[in-house]
Amino acid sequence: MTVYEFPLNERVRTWLRLEDLFDKALFFLRAGDPRSHHAALLGIFEIVDVVARAELKSELIQELERQKVSLDVLRSNPAVDAARLGKVLGEIAAALADLHGMSGKMGQHVRDNEWLAGIKGRAGIPGGTCSFDLPVYHFWLMQPAARRNADLMQWLGPLLPLHGAVAIVLRILRESGHVSRHVAQQGQFQLMLGGRTAHLLRVALDAPCAPEVSANKYALNIRLLSPDTAQKPKLCDREVVFDLTFCNL
């Protein structure tokens, strides 16, 4: 089944974006070839733009601290797997230590690098990073992969504590939900919430259509659209069974 996730507040939306950007940057960094390392560098630029929000670090610390307190209470519960709980608490403690170890404004080491700033400025222009536009950058791309990898980790490494913290928080969030099965008729589904809230919605389905979600504190509306690369997507004209998960921290 294909799973679609829909954040219902700005914090979760930012965490999901960071998760996606870090995963892409690390994937292309490990690939090793010049074009992949170019994609990794563009990913780092995007990460730096996202983490510019000053309260991001403090929000992650507060959430991890809250989860640590909540989970610590479960130590005395005989129905809880003590080994698994201890592992999660250890991961939270390590993530908190890494976050507290971050100093200064996040991503400032990238913003202050004039060479990187020149590349970032050209990257916004279609084809703007061609070798004739940035010969020094082309020279860097032609260096051995190990050299480029070391430079990329120098720029990405100081931001990785955010990646670890986001991964833990989102894992806890995703595992908090309970799955329920529903049926959409003629591509549409509505569920009255009656004050029920969530931080993240997950829709899983095995059908040739994609969900479009809108929600408030009163109702959840899902439209299932048939993707068509040649024209505007249309509502699925069939009954579609899907799994719905409400996730909360």
C-alpha positions, 0 to 999 in steps of 0.5 A, spaced: 500 500 500 502 507 498 502 511 504 500 519 504 502 523 510 498 530 511 501 534 517 495 538 521 500 543 524 506 547 522 511 544 527 509 537 524 510 540 517 517 543 518 519 536 521 516 532 515 520 537 510 526 536 514 526 529 514 525 529 506 531 533 505 536 530 510 534 523 507 535 526 500 542 529 501 544 523 505 542 519 499 546 523 494 552 524 498 553 516 499 552 516 491 559 519 490 558 521 483 559 528 481 552 529 479 549 526 485 554 530 490 551 536 486 544 534 488 547 533 495 549 540 496 543 543 493 539 539 498 544 542 504 542 549 501 534 547 502 536 544 509 539 551 511 533 555 509 528 551 513 532 551 519 533 558 519 526 559 523 529 560 530 524 556 534 526 550 531 531 547 535 527 549 542 521 546 539 525 539 538 528 540 545 521 541 548 518 535 545 523 530 546 523 532 553 516 531 554 516 524 551 522 523 555 517 524 561 511 521 558 515 514 557 519 514 563 513 513 567 512 507 564 518 504 567 514 501 572 508 498 568 510 490 567 506 490 561 511 494 557 517 491 554 523 494 558 528 493 553 525 496 548 523 502 552 530 503 555 532 503 548 528 509 546 529 513 552 537 512 550 536 515 543 532 521 546 537 522 551 542 522 546 538 526 541 537 531 547 545 531 548 546 532 541 541 538 540 544 542 546 551 541 543 549 545 537 552 552 538 550 559 534 545 560 529 543 553 525 546 553 518 550 559 519 557 556 517 554 555 510 551 562 510 558 565 511 561 561 506 562 566 500 564 560 495 557 556 497 553 563 497 556 564 490 553 557 488 547 558 491 545 564 488 547 561 481 543 555 483 536 559 482 537 560 475 536 554 470 542 551 468 546 557 472 551 552 475 554 550 468 562 549 468 562 556 464 558 560 469 562 557 475 569 554 473 571 553 480 565 549 482 566 545 476 573 544 478 571 541 485 566 537 482 572 533 478 576 532 485 576 525 487 569 523 491 573 522 497 575 529 497 568 532 495 564 527 500 569 530 506 567 537 504 559 535 504 560 532 511 563 538 513 557 542 511 552 537 513 555 534 519 553 540 524 546 540 522 545 532 523 543 533 530 536 536 527 536 529 523 536 525 529 531 529 533 526 529 527 527 522 526 525 520 533 519 525 534 516 522 527 517 515 529 514 516 536 508 520 532 507 515 527 507 509 532 502 513 536 496 512 531 491 506 531 489 504 524 481 504 521 479 502 515 474 506 511 471 506 504 470 512 499 464 512 494 465 515 488 472 518 490 469 522 496 469 521 503 467 525 509 468 524 517 465 528 522 471 529 528 467 532 533 472 535 536 477 530 535 484 532 534 491 530 530 497 532 529 498 527 523 494 524 518 496 517 514 492 515 508 494 508 506 491 505 499 492 500 494 488 503 488 490 507 482 488 514 485 491 519 490 488 522 496 487 530 497 486 532 504 482 538 508 481 538 515 479 542 521 476 541 528 469 539 525 470 534 519 475 531 515 474 531 507 478 526 503 478 527 495 481 521 491 484 523 485 486 519 479 493 521 476 493 523 469 499 526 466 496 529 460 490 533 464 487 535 470 486 529 475 479 527 476 475 524 482 476 516 482 469 514 479 469 507 483 469 505 491 476 505 494 478 502 500 483 505 504 486 505 511 486 512 515 491 513 521 490 519 526 497 520 530 498 525 536 504 526 540 
